[in-house]
Amino acid sequence: MDQINSNNQFVSWLRTVAPYVNAFRGKTFVIGFSGEMVTGNKFVDFIHDINLLASLGIRLVLVHGARPQIQQKLDANNLSSQSVMGMRVTDSITLQCIKESVGRIHLEIEALLSMGLPNSPMANASITVASGNFVTACPVGVINGVDLMHTGKVRKINAHAIHTHLQQGEVVLVSPLGYSPTGEIFNLTFKNVATEIAIALNAEKLIFLLDTPGTTKSSTKNTYKLPRELTVVDCQTVLDDQSNQLPHETKEFLGCAIKACESSVTRTHLINRNADGAILQELFTHHGIGCMVSQETLQTLRKAKIEDVGSILQIIEPLEAEGVLVKRKRELLEIEIDRFIILEHDGITFGCAALYPFPNKDVCELACLAVHPDHRNAGHGDKLLKHIENQAVSQGIKQLFVLTTHATHWFIEHGFTETTLSELPKEKQDLYNYQRRSKVYIKDLNK
């Protein structure tokens, strides 16, 4: 029995993952991670997860940091460096240490991506890693009277060259260094590099793995945690709110998210790197484990299209099998698709409802109101009902009725009252299924 339950859970899990696999195939993800993550004990597992993403047909650009490695090199040479507004002042000697540290860590990451050990997630992996001078940089200049010398910022990204490698199925690995047309080398932050690459590539996702979990203790001893989802406007509100006392690094990542999403990046994800399989949990579960930033809200209520028939069937067929809804054939659903609205989140449909008017009557039928079981008890049914009611009122409809066998209390709570079959339009009375013995509820929309 345990084996059967385990198999059923596996099948159910795989089915829930499939829509994400289909949605992500061929899309470009830019993933930025720190030097601290590279030295962490979960980094090999992260590389295995990268291999999995690549095998699913996702085009990957990896941008790494090297802060602790650089500091270790400076300490080993008894060197110190000055910082201005969180940026390292990079003189010629410091730059030499940076080049050595970045070069070493770059090679180490390439080596891990090249693993193909049997009995490991990298078995039979055939990842080809591409690198190059994709980033043109310029100096930051003088800040607060201090010349930051070889500390720079991204000036331009060679998007065409990166696209060429991605189209060939290669994983592109980028270091936090930039080059000028005059042959100079500049020390950059991986946040700046990853953000500018994501914008230049019109990436589907910019993903940052944070060293901080995005929470902090405020002066009132309350814990602040970034919400699961933020729009760009919400993001700016969080940054402007001084009471939440967000860590400086988290604020920097939020700033990158705003810039990316205001440009051309569809989504930016901020994930705590310390969670096992963090990037997989974020990408392949509906609720995720991090904070997702988008230009606009991800939840949409819209009129259904013929392409939505399959998604609607996936929602209503289990309810039809239970006898909660009347069975609808695909052909009928295709004919009546213009009657339906759907509720979707980030492109995934998880709710639907239909409105059926009656000619020369001031009453409409609410039908097929359904929400996927994984998303119930979250107010989605309320939103669908409200939208249907507004749609009916806009058409001059005064009353809305529904036939139900299971959700009687829910409709009563939402203003419906029980009535008799004789109160319905004659056309509906003639179609009434006496075997189902559905109860009839009606709502006055003028109240």
C-alpha positions in Angstrom: 0.0 0.0 0.0 2.8 2.4 0.8 4.4 1.7 -2.6 1.1 2.5 -4.3 0.7 5.7 -2.4 4.3 6.7 -3.2 3.7 6.0 -6.9 0.4 8.0 -6.9 2.2 10.9 -5.3 5.0 10.7 -7.9 2.4 10.7 -10.8 0.5 13.6 -9.2 3.7 15.6 -8.7 4.9 15.0 -12.2 1.6 16.2 -13.6 1.8 19.4 -11.6 5.3 20.0 -12.9 4.6 19.4 -16.6 3.0 22.9 -17.3 6.1 24.6 -16.0 8.4 22.4 -18.1 6.4 23.2 -21.2 6.3 26.9 -20.3 10.0 27.2 -19.7 11.4 25.2 -22.6 13.4 27.5 -24.9 13.2 30.5 -22.5 16.2 32.4 -21.3 17.0 32.5 -17.6 19.8 34.7 -16.1 21.0 33.4 -12.7 23.2 35.4 -10.5 24.9 34.0 -7.4 27.6 35.2 -5.0 31.1 34.0 -4.3 29.8 33.0 -0.8 27.5 30.5 -2.5 30.3 29.0 -4.5 32.2 28.1 -1.3 29.0 26.8 0.4 28.3 23.1 1.0 25.2 23.2 -1.3 26.9 24.5 -4.4 27.5 21.1 -5.9 23.8 20.4 -5.5 23.1 23.7 -7.2 25.2 22.7 -10.1 23.2 19.5 -10.4 20.0 21.6 -10.5 21.5 23.7 -13.2 22.2 20.6 -15.2 18.5 19.6 -14.8 17.3 23.0 -16.0 19.6 22.8 -19.0 18.3 19.3 -19.8 14.8 20.7 -19.9 15.7 23.0 -22.7 16.0 26.2 -20.7 18.7 28.6 -22.0 20.9 29.5 -19.1 23.3 32.4 -18.4 25.1 32.1 -15.1 26.7 35.1 -13.5 28.9 34.5 -10.5 30.4 36.8 -7.8 33.8 36.4 -6.1 33.8 38.7 -3.1 35.1 36.3 -0.4 37.7 34.8 -2.8 39.0 38.3 -3.6 39.1 39.2 0.1 41.0 36.0 0.9 43.5 36.8 -1.8 44.0 40.4 -0.4 44.4 39.1 3.1 47.0 36.5 1.9 49.0 39.4 0.4 48.6 41.6 3.5 46.6 44.1 1.3 43.7 46.2 2.3 41.1 48.0 0.1 38.9 51.0 0.7 35.2 51.0 0.1 33.0 53.9 -0.9 29.2 53.5 -0.6 29.6 49.7 -0.6 31.9 49.6 -3.6 35.5 48.5 -3.5 38.1 51.0 -4.6 40.1 49.0 -7.2 43.7 50.1 -7.6 46.2 48.3 -9.9 47.4 45.9 -7.1 43.9 45.1 -6.0 42.8 44.5 -9.6 45.6 41.9 -10.0 44.2 40.0 -7.0 40.7 40.3 -8.4 41.8 38.9 -11.8 43.5 35.9 -10.2 40.5 35.2 -7.8 37.9 35.6 -10.5 39.9 33.4 -13.0 40.3 30.6 -10.4 36.6 30.6 -9.4 35.5 30.7 -13.0 37.6 27.6 -13.8 36.2 25.8 -10.7 32.6 26.4 -11.8 33.4 25.2 -15.3 34.9 22.1 -13.9 31.8 21.3 -11.8 29.6 21.9 -14.9 31.7 19.4 -16.8 31.1 16.6 -14.3 29.6 13.4 -15.6 30.0 11.0 -12.7 27.8 7.8 -12.8 25.2 7.4 -10.1 24.9 11.2 -9.8 22.5 13.8 -11.3 25.3 14.8 -13.7 25.5 11.3 -15.2 25.5 11.4 -19.0 25.4 15.2 -18.8 26.8 17.0 -21.9 26.9 20.6 -20.9 29.1 22.8 -23.0 30.2 26.0 -21.1 30.8 29.2 -23.1 32.6 32.3 -21.9 33.8 35.4 -23.5 34.2 39.2 -23.5 30.5 39.8 -23.5 30.6 42.8 -21.2 31.8 46.2 -22.1 32.4 48.4 -19.0 33.3 51.9 -18.1 34.7 53.4 -14.8 32.4 54.4 -12.0 34.5 57.5 -11.6 34.9 59.7 -8.6 32.4 59.3 -5.7 32.5 61.5 -2.6 35.9 62.8 -3.7 37.4 59.3 -4.1 38.5 57.9 -7.4 37.3 54.3 -7.6 39.9 53.7 -10.4 39.3 50.2 -11.9 35.9 49.8 -10.3 33.4 49.9 -13.1 29.8 49.4 -14.3 28.3 47.8 -17.3 28.2 50.0 -20.4 27.0 47.5 -23.0 26.3 43.8 -23.4 27.1 41.8 -26.5 23.6 40.2 -26.6 24.1 38.8 -30.1 27.2 36.8 -29.1 25.4 35.4 -26.0 22.3 34.5 -28.0 24.5 32.6 -30.5 25.9 30.4 -27.7 22.5 29.8 -26.2 21.0 28.8 -29.5 23.7 26.1 -29.7 22.6 24.7 -26.4 25.5 26.0 -24.4 25.4 27.3 -20.9 27.0 30.8 -20.8 29.2 31.5 -17.7 30.0 35.2 -17.1 32.4 36.6 -14.5 32.1 40.0 -12.8 34.7 41.6 -15.0 34.2 44.0 -17.9 36.4 45.3 -20.6 36.8 48.7 -22.3 37.5 49.4 -26.0 40.9 50.6 -24.9 41.8 47.2 -23.3 41.2 48.1 -19.6 39.7 45.7 -17.2 37.1 46.8 -14.6 35.9 45.2 -11.4 32.0 44.9 -11.5 29.4 43.5 -9.2 27.6 40.3 -10.3 24.3 42.0 -9.6 25.0 44.7 -12.1 26.3 42.3 -14.7 23.3 39.8 -14.3 20.7 42.6 -14.4 22.2 44.2 -17.6 22.5 40.8 -19.3 18.9 39.9 -18.5 17.7 43.2 -19.9 19.8 42.9 -23.1 18.6 39.4 -23.7 14.9 40.2 -23.0 15.2 37.3 -20.5 12.1 35.5 -19.3 13.6 35.4 -15.8 16.3 37.1 -13.8 17.0 35.0 -10.7 19.2 36.0 -7.7 20.2 33.6 -5.0 20.6 35.7 -1.9 23.0 35.1 1.0 20.4 36.8 3.3 17.0 35.2 3.6 15.2 38.5 3.1 14.1 38.8 6.7 15.3 41.0 9.5 14.3 42.0 13.0 12.8 45.4 13.3 13.0 47.7 16.3 9.7 46.3 17.4 11.1 42.8 17.4 8.8 41.8 14.6 10.2 39.8 11.7 9.9 41.3 8.2 9.8 39.0 5.3 9.4 39.9 1.6 6.0 39.0 0.2 5.7 36.1 -2.2 4.9 38.5 -5.0 5.5 42.2 -5.7 4.8 44.4 -8.6 7.3 47.1 -9.4 5.2 49.7 -7.7 4.9 47.4 -4.6 8.7 46.9 -4.7 9.4 50.6 -4.6 6.9 51.0 -1.7 8.9 48.4 0.3 12.2 50.2 -0.4 10.7 53.5 0.7 9.4 52.1 3.9 12.1 52.7 6.5 10.3 50.8 9.2 10.9 47.3 7.8 14.8 47.7 8.2 15.6 45.4 5.2 19.2 44.4 4.9 21.2 46.6 2.6 21.9 43.7 0.3 18.2 42.8 -0.1 17.5 46.5 -1.0 20.2 46.3 -3.7 18.5 43.2 -5.2 15.1 44.8 -5.1 16.6 47.8 -7.0 17.9 45.4 -9.6 14.5 43.7 -9.8 12.8 47.1 -10.4 15.2 48.0 -13.1 15.0 44.6 -14.9 11.2 44.4 -14.8 10.8 48.1 -15.9 12.9 47.2 -18.9 12.2 43.9 -20.7 12.5 41.1 -18.1 9.3 39.3 -17.4 10.0 38.1 -13.9 12.7 38.6 -11.3 13.1 36.1 -8.5 14.9 36.6 -5.1 15.6 33.3 -3.5 17.3 32.3 -0.2 20.2 30.1 -1.4 20.3 28.2 1.8 17.2 26.1 1.0 17.9 22.7 -0.5 17.0 22.8 -4.2 16.0 26.4 -3.8 15.9 27.2 -7.5 13.8 24.1 -8.3 11.3 24.8 -5.4 10.9 28.4 -6.7 10.5 27.5 -10.4 8.4 24.3 -10.3 5.9 24.9 -7.5 3.0 27.3 -7.6 3.8 29.0 -4.3 7.6 28.9 -4.6 9.9 29.8 -1.8 11.1 33.3 -2.7 9.9 36.7 -3.7 8.8 37.2 -7.4 8.8 40.7 -8.9 6.9 41.6 -12.0 5.8 44.7 -13.8 2.1 44.1 -13.2 0.1 41.7 -11.0 0.4 38.1 -12.1 -3.3 37.2 -11.5 -5.6 37.8 -14.4 -9.4 37.5 -14.9 -10.2 37.4 -18.6 -12.6 36.1 -21.2 -11.7 32.5 -22.3 -10.4 31.7 -25.7 -10.5 28.5 -27.7 -7.0 27.7 -26.6 -8.2 27.6 -23.0 -10.5 24.6 -23.5 -7.9 22.1 -22.4 -7.2 24.0 -19.2 -10.9 24.4 -18.4 -11.4 20.7 -18.9 -8.6 19.9 -16.5 -10.4 21.9 -13.8 -13.9 20.7 -14.3 -13.5 17.0 -15.2 -12.6 15.9 -11.7 -15.7 17.8 -10.4 -17.8 16.2 -13.2 -16.6 12.7 -12.1 -17.7 13.5 -8.5 -21.1 14.7 -9.7 -20.6 18.3 -8.6 -20.8 19.6 -12.1 -22.8 18.5 -15.1 -20.6 16.8 -17.6 -19.7 18.9 -20.7 -18.2 17.4 -23.8 -15.2 19.2 -25.4 -17.3 19.9 -28.5 -19.9 21.8 -26.5 -17.3 23.6 -24.5 -15.6 24.8 -27.7 -19.0 26.1 -29.0 -19.8 27.9 -25.8 -16.3 29.1 -25.0 -17.3 32.7 -25.3 -19.6 32.2 -22.3 -16.6 31.5 -20.0 -14.2 33.5 -18.0 -11.0 32.1 -16.5 -8.8 33.1 -13.6 -5.1 32.5 -14.2 -1.9 33.2 -12.3 1.4 33.6 -14.2 -0.2 31.9 -17.2 -1.6 28.9 -15.3 -5.4 28.6 -15.3 -6.9 27.6 -11.9 -10.5 28.8 -12.0 -13.4 29.3 -14.4 -17.0 30.3 -14.6 -19.7 30.8 -17.3 -22.6 33.1 -17.8 -25.7 32.0 -19.8 -28.2 34.7 -20.7 -31.8 33.9 -21.8 -33.3 35.8 -24.8 -35.8 38.5 -23.8 -35.3 37.8 -20.1 -33.7 39.9 -17.4 -32.1 36.8 -15.7 -28.9 34.9 -16.4 -27.5 31.5 -15.3 -24.2 31.2 -13.5 -22.7 27.9 -14.4 -19.5 25.9 -14.1 -18.0 27.9 -11.3 -14.9 25.9 -10.4 -11.5 26.4 -8.8 -8.7 23.9 -8.9 -8.4 22.0 -5.5 -4.9 23.3 -4.9 -6.1 26.9 -4.9 -9.4 26.7 -3.0 -10.2 28.7 0.2 -8.2 31.7 -1.1 -11.0 33.9 -2.3 -10.7 32.9 -5.9 -14.4 31.8 -6.1 -15.4 35.2 -4.8 -13.5 36.9 -7.5 -15.0 34.8 -10.3 -18.5 35.3 -8.9 -18.0 39.1 -8.6 -16.7 39.3 -12.2 -19.7 37.3 -13.4 -22.1 39.6 -11.5 -20.5 42.7 -12.9 -20.7 41.2 -16.4 -24.4 40.5 -15.9 -25.2 43.9 -14.6 -23.4 45.5 -17.5 -25.8 43.6 -19.8 -28.8 45.0 -17.9 -29.4 41.7 -16.1 -31.4 42.0 -12.9 -31.1 38.5 -11.5 -28.6 35.6 -11.5 -29.5 32.0 -10.7 -27.5 28.9 -10.2 -28.3 25.1 -9.9 -26.1 23.3 -7.4 -25.9 20.0 -5.6 -23.0 20.6 -3.3 -22.2 24.3 -2.7 -25.6 25.4 -1.2 -24.1 27.1 1.8 -21.4 29.0 -0.2 -24.1 30.5 -2.5 -26.2 31.5 0.5 -23.2 33.2 2.1 -22.8 35.2 -1.1 -26.4 36.6 -1.2 -28.3 33.8 -3.0 -31.6 32.6 -1.7 -33.3 29.3 -2.4 -36.2 29.3 -4.8 -38.3 26.9 -6.9 -37.8 25.5 -10.3 -41.0 27.4 -11.5 -39.2 30.7 -10.9 -36.7 29.9 -13.7 -37.2 30.7 -17.4 -39.3 28.1 -19.2 -36.3 27.0 -21.4 -34.3 26.1 -18.3 -37.2 24.3 -16.7 -37.5 22.1 -19.7 -33.8 21.1 -19.4 -33.9 20.4 -15.7 -32.3 17.0 -14.7 -34.6 15.5 -12.1 -32.1 12.7 -11.4 -29.5 15.2 -10.1 -32.2 17.0 -8.1 -30.1 20.2 -8.1 -31.3 23.0 -5.8 -32.1 26.4 -7.3 -30.7 29.6 -5.9 -31.2 33.1 -7.2 -29.7 36.5 -6.4 -31.1 40.0 -7.0 -28.3 42.0 -8.6 -30.0 45.4 -8.0 -29.4 45.1 -4.2 
